Amino acid sequence: MAKILGLDLGSHSVKAALIETSLRGFTLKSYVTVPTPTEGDRLARLSSALEALAQQLPLWADTVVTALPGVALATHSIFLPFNDPKKVESTLAFEVEGQLPYDLETAVYDYQVAHSDDSGTQLVVGVVKKKELASVLELLKGVKIDPRIVTHPGLVYQSVLPEAGGAEHDDGAVAIVDLGHERVSVAIGRPGGAVETARTFTGGGEALTRALSQEFKISLADAASWKETHGAVGTEVVGPDAERAAGAFLRALQPVLRELRPTLKSYTAKAHHPIARVLLCGGTAKLRGLAGQLEQDLGIPTQLLELPKETREVTGEGRYEAAQAIALALRGHATGAKAPRFNLRRGEYAFKSDFDFMTERLGRLAAYASILFVLMVAGGIVKNAVLERRDKQVDALFCEATQRVLGKCEKDPTIALALLKGQESPAAGIPKRSAASLLAELSQRIPPDMKLTMDQIIVDMDRISVRCEATESKDMEDLITALKQYRCFKDIKEGKVEKSKGGSKVSFRLEVQVECPDESPAPQG
């Protein structure tokens, strides 16, 4: 059994959910929430809350999972016209860099596959500056926490998507909207599948508190207290003061609706799947009547998110606030092909304790190593005996060949090759390649099913220039991939891609550098 800690670094409170896994599933062992101080900068307030949390709940676990706090994480939707994972990895950096206003070297990014088919791969990509990630890791290090996973606050809800499904909504998607204190996180996907759209933006409970404070000319602390005990919108409003407060709340919610409406509509347009319902969670979701009000504003059935039944008894009335922490813990529990991939602990920020478990198995590893060593020694003795006989046979054949070509017996291959490449050798006059052979190599590597026209070809010994006309720009990528399979085509540069007037064809130019890896200047003399 393993212990997994989901840590939600909220701006209003820090929440921790500790689950214990078993062969049959998991058990929520404890859930603790600690208010975040209102004074000081964000990191200082989080540090103070984490110290208080550590006094109530031991923060040690086999795996710690958290999401990046705040809205520093930028989310991009990127489509690539292929689905080969290796090609996605090699191409994605160029696509991400083209969408950033700063140098990619100063950022960390990762992606989650939203959808993949024969036409290509749709990705959800999250990017954050290195200094933002480093500050969070340093903050957690101060309370002796080293998270194995730092993920996206929206993508993490993929862990609870199966629980959000239902037979009556099989054909539609589900939008999970986490209304926090200063941040709104959105995750959209079909139950049992991947999150296809995710994003975060500013908004939430703090804006409602400020609006109430300004409406009644009271302090923020009094406004927050009144909101918690009497706040309501929609059909839950009772009394003139509640109506005034509801009006202030609705004005404060307008920026959230302006971000939420186009997000939902964009998903429906791209995925061609309706959104069957909206599920609310987060501290602000507790505002009475909010689900009904949003259902009226969005035109989509809206209700509160119900977490897995294994967690409801422990979380009690705080289950809507606990959604992010529990989703993070379930992210650490997820395994297999359907497990979310997104993790910002990459490169220089990679989790450093992946091999700690080996210290518990050193005895077994030492026994395996001893057996392997004995087998290697025995195998080496047998191989040496066989190779010794083979070497004598090869030496005899090599001597016979060099005697016939060079006029003397030479058993050393290096010396024999040097003599063959010399100016006085019989092979010196044979060219290594020709323009005809290079043109043949170029032609043979054009995919047979590609509709391609080459109307200008210049072939030199060290360079090939070719102008092509194809039906679509993807053909250029396929052609470059095919040409790179030839070892002498060292570097291929793409020219400008232009579409024909009718838009039915594209033309482009390729510059191919020719350099065979085994070529070296011939010895002089």
N, C-alpha and C positions, 0 to 999 in steps of 0.2 A: 504494500500500500504506500502511496506517495501523498505528500501534502503539497497543495498548490495554493498560493496566496494571490488573490486578485486585489490590486491596489489602485483605487480611484483617487487621483490627486485633484480634487475639486477646489474651486475658488471659495466656496461657502463652507465646505466640510471635506475632510479626508475620510474615505470609507475603505474598509478592508474586509474581504470575504475569504475565509479559510475553508477549503474543501479537502476531504480525504477520499482518495480514489480506491476502488476495489474492482474485482473482476466483473461485478454486476452493474457498476456505475459509479456513483459518488455520493458523498454525504456532506452537507454543509455543517461543519463543526461549530463555526462561530462567525458572527458578523458584528463589527464595531464601527461606529462613526464618531468622529471628533470634530467639533467646530473649528474653522480656520479663523485666526485672529483677524480683525479688521484693520489693524495698523501695520505699517511697514510695506516693503515691496513684496511681490508675489512669492519669490523664493524664500524670503525670510519668514513669511506667514506659513508657507508649507512646511518649512523646517520645524517651526514651533509646534504645528499640528502633528507632525510625524513623531516628535519626541513624546507628546502626550499620548498618542496612539500606542507607542511602544510600551507604555506603562500599563495599558489595559489588555494588550494582546501581543504575545511573543511574535515578532515579525520574521522568525526563522521559518523557512519552508524549503522543500526540495526544489520547487520552482516558484519564482516570483514573476508575475506578469503585470505590467502597467501600461497606460496609454499616455502619450505626450500631453501635458496640460496646456490650457490656453488655446489660442487659434493660430499659433506660429506655423503649424503644419499646413502646407498648401497641397491641395488635391487636384490632380489633372486626370482627365479621361483621354486615353491615347489608343488609337486603332492602328494595328500593324497588319499589312496584307499577307501574313503567313502565320502558321501556328507551330513551327518548330521551336521548342523551348530554347535551344542553343542560339538560334538566330534571334529570338526575342531578347535574350541576355546581351548579345553583341550589338544589337541595333538600338536598344532602348536609351542608352546614355545620350546618343546624338539627338533623339527625339525630345528627351527631357531638357537637355541644354538649350534647345531652340525655344522652349517655353518659359525660360527663367530670365529674370532681369539682372541676375548676378552670375558669377562664375560657378560652374558645377563643382569645381574642386573644393569650394567652401561649403558644400551641402552634402547631406546623406539622403538617399532615397531608396524606396523599395516598392514593389508592386503586388497586386493581387489580380489574378485572371478573373474577369467578370463573365466573359463568354468567349468560346472558341469554336469555330467550325471551318469548313473548307474555304470560306472567303477570307478568313484571317482571325486575329485575336484582339478582343477588346480588353483593355487593361485599366484598372484604377491605380493610379500612381500617387504616392505621398512623398513630398519633399520638404525637408527642414534644414535650416542652416546648422552647421556643425556646432557652433557656439551654443545654440539653444539646446541641442541634445546633450552636449557636454555638461551644461549647467544642471540639467535634471539628474544626470548620472552622478555628478558630484554631490548634489543635494541628498540623494539616496545613500550614497556612500557614507555620508555623515552620520546616518543612523544604522550603518552596517547592513544595508540592503544592496544586493547586486542583482538586478532583474535579468532573467534570462531572455525575456521578450519585452520590447517597447513597441507598442503597436499603434494603429490608427483608432481614434475614439469612435469612429463610425463603423469601420470594417469589423471591429470586434463583435458587433451584434450578429455576425454570421453564426456565432455559437448558439444563439437562441432562436434563430430563424425556424428550425424544425418545430419548436414549441409554439411558434406564432401561426402555424398552419391550421387548417381545418378542412373537412370534406367539402363544405359549402364554398370554399375559396380556392379550390385547386387550380382554377384557370387564371387567377389573378395574382399580382405581386402584393407584397406587404411593405409598408413604409414605417420604420421604427424611428420616432422622433424623440430624442433625449433633450428635454428642456432643463438645462442646468441653471446655475446662478448667473454666469456671464457668457456661457457658450451653449449653442444648439448644435447637436450632432445628428445627422440624418443617415440612415442606411436603408436602401431599397433592394429587395430581391424576392425571389420566389421561395416559399417554404421548402426546406430540404436542399436548396441550391446555394449558389454563391451570392454574396452581396454584389450587385451589378452597378450601383451608384452609391457613393459615399461622399460626404463633405461636412465641414464644420464652419460655423459663422458666429459672429457676435450677437448676443441677445439672451434674454431669459429673465430670471427672477429679480435680478438687481434693477433692471429697467422698470419693472412693475413697482418695486418698492420706492424708487425715486419718483415715479409718477404719482404715487399715493401721497408721498411726503410733500410734493409741490401742491397737490390739489387741496390738502387739508392744513398746509403750513405747519407740519409737525416734524419731529426729528426722524432720521432714518431708522433709528432703533425702534421708535414707537410705530412707525409705518410698517416695519417688518413684523412686529408683534401682532398688529391689527390684521395684517394680511394673512398671517398664519391661522388666526382664530376666527376671523369674520369674513375674510375675502371670498368673493364669489363673482361669477359672470353668468350671462345667459339666463336660463330659467331658474337658477338657484338664488338670484338676487331678491332680497326682501328688505324693504325700508328705503327711505330717501338717502341716508348716508351710504348704504350699500350700493345704491344706483349711481351716486356720484363716484364712488370708488370703482365700480365696474366700468364707468366711462373712462376713468384714468387708466385702468388696466388695458382696455381695448385700444386706446391710443398708443400705449407702450408696446402692444403686441403687433402693431402694424409693420414695423421693420422686419419682424420675424416672418410675417405672412408674405411680405414682398420678396423675401429670399426663398420661402418654402414653396409658393405656388409655381414659379418657373422651374424649380428643381423637380417637382412631381410631373409637370407637363413635359419637361425635357425627357424624362425617363420613358413616359408613355409613348412619345413620338419615336424615340430611338429603338426601344425594345419591342414595340408593337404588342405590348401586354398592358391591360388595364391595372390600375392599383385598386385592389379590392377593399383595402381598409388601411387606416392609419392607426398605429399603436403608440401611445404616449408613455414616457417614463421620465425620470429625473425629478428633482425636488419641486420644480414649478408645476409639474403635472398634477400635484395634489390640490391645486386651486379648484374649488368646487365649481362645477359647470363648465370647466374649460374644454373637456372632450366634446360636449354638445355644441359649444360655441365654434370650435374649430371645424366640426362636421358641417355646420352651416356655412362657414366662410370658405371651406375648401370644396364642398360638394362631394365628400368622400366619407363613408362610415368611419367614425373615429371612436376609439375606446382606450382604456388604460391597458398597458402591457401586463400580462400575467406571466410571472417567472415560472420556471420548472417547479413542479409540486414538491420536489425534494427540498426546496429552499423556503417555502412560504411560512412554515412554522417558526423558523429561526428569525426571519426578517420581520414578521408581523406587520404592523402598520407602516413600517419604513420600506416596504418591498419595492415601491416605485423609485425611491432614492437609491436603493441597492442594486438597481439593474446593471449599471456600468461595472461595479465591482464584481458581481457574479458573472457577468459576461466575460470579464477578464480572466477570472479563475477557470471558467469553462474553456477559454482559449488555450490555456495551458494543459487542459485535460484532452483536448481534441487530438486525434491521431489519424493517420491514413491519408488517402488522396483528397478527401473532402475537407481536411483541416485547413484553416486559413494559413496563408503563407507569410503575410506581411509582418516584417520585423525589422526595425531600424537599427538593431545591433548588428551592423555589418562593418567589414573592413577594420579600420583602427578601433572601432567601438564594439567589436565582436565580443560576445560573452567568453570570458577567459577560463571558466571552471568546468568546461565540458568533459575534461578527462580526470576530474577528481575521483570519480568512481573507481578508477583503476587501482587506487591505493588499497581498496578493500579486497582486491582480487590478485594481488601480487604473487601470492603463493601458487595459485592455479596457473597464472601466466608463466611463472618461472618453470613449473613442471612441463607445460606445453613447449616452452622454449628449449628445454633440455632434450625432449624427444625430437623436436624439429632439428636440433643441432646434430644429434646422432644420425638421423636419416640423411641430412645434408652431407655429412662426412662419408657415410657409406655410398651414397649416390655419387659423390665426387670421385671416389676411388674407382668405381665402375666406369664412369665417364672418361676419366683420364686414360684408362687402359684402352678403351675403344678409340678415343681421339688420337692416341699415340700411333695406332696402326693406320688410321685414316690420314694423319699428317704425312707419314712416309709415302703413302700412295699419291697424295696430292703433290708432294715435292717431286716425285718422279715424273708425273704428268707435266708439271710446270717447267721442269728442266728440259723435257723433250720439246715443248712448245717454244721456249725462248731460244733453244739451240737452232730450231728451224727458222725462226724469224730474225733473231739478232746475230746468229752465228756463234753464240756461246751459251753455256748453261748458266742460268741465274735462278736461284730458288727464292730470293727475297722479292715479294711482290712490289714493294715500294721502289726498289732500285729498277726493277723491270719496267714499271710504268714510267719512271723518269726517263729511262732510255728510249722508250717508245715515243714520248712526247718531245724528245730532243730534235733539233733541226736536222741532224744527220741521220735520223732514224727513218725506216721505210714508211712509218705511219705519219711522218711530219707533214706530208703534202695533202693529207686527207682533211678537208674542212669539217669542223664539228657540227655545223648546221648551215643551211642555205635559206634564201628568201622563200624558195618553193616549199621547203620543209616547214618553215614557220607558218606559211599560209595554209598548208595542209593541216597543221595542228590546230590553227584557228578554226578552220572549216569543220573539222571532225568534232569539235566541242560545242558546236551550236546545237541546242536541243532539237531533236527531229520534229517535234510538234509545234515549234515556235514559228510564227509567220513573220519572218524578218527579211528585210531587203538591205543589202550593203551596196551603196552607190559610189563609194570612194574608199579605196584601200591603199595605204602607203606602207610598204614593208621594208625596213632597214634591219641590219644585223642586231641592233640594240633597241629598236623601237618599232611598234606597229601603230599606225593611226588609221582608224576606220570610222566612217559615218554610216549610221544605220537608221532605218525607218521601221517602226513596229506598230502593233495595234494598241498597246497600252504600256504605261510607264513601268509596270511590274516586270515586263519582259527584259528591261535593262538590268534589273537586279538578278533575274534568273540567268541572264547571259554572263554577267560578271562572276557569279557563283560558279558557273560551268567552266569559264576560262581559267579561274584560279586553281582548278584541279591540275593544270599542267605546271610542272615544277619550274619551267623557265619563264613563265609569265609572273614576274616577281611583284609588280605593282600595277594596278589598273586605276586610272583616274577618269572620273566621269566629267563629260562636258555639259553644256547647257542643254536642258530638255525643253523642246519646243513642240507645241501642238499644231497640227495642220489647221487650215482655215475652217474646215468642216468639223474639226474636233474628233475625227474618227481615227486619226493616226498621230503618233508622236515620233519626232526625230531627235537623235542624240549622237554625240561623238565620244569615242573611247580612245584613250591613249594608254597603250600597253608597253610597259618597260620589260625588255627581254634580257634576262641574266640567269644563266643556268648555275645552280649552286655548286656544281663540281668543276666549273671552269676555273682555270688559273693560268697565268702567263707561262708560255713555254720556256724552258731553260735556254739560255743563250749559249751558243757554241756546243 
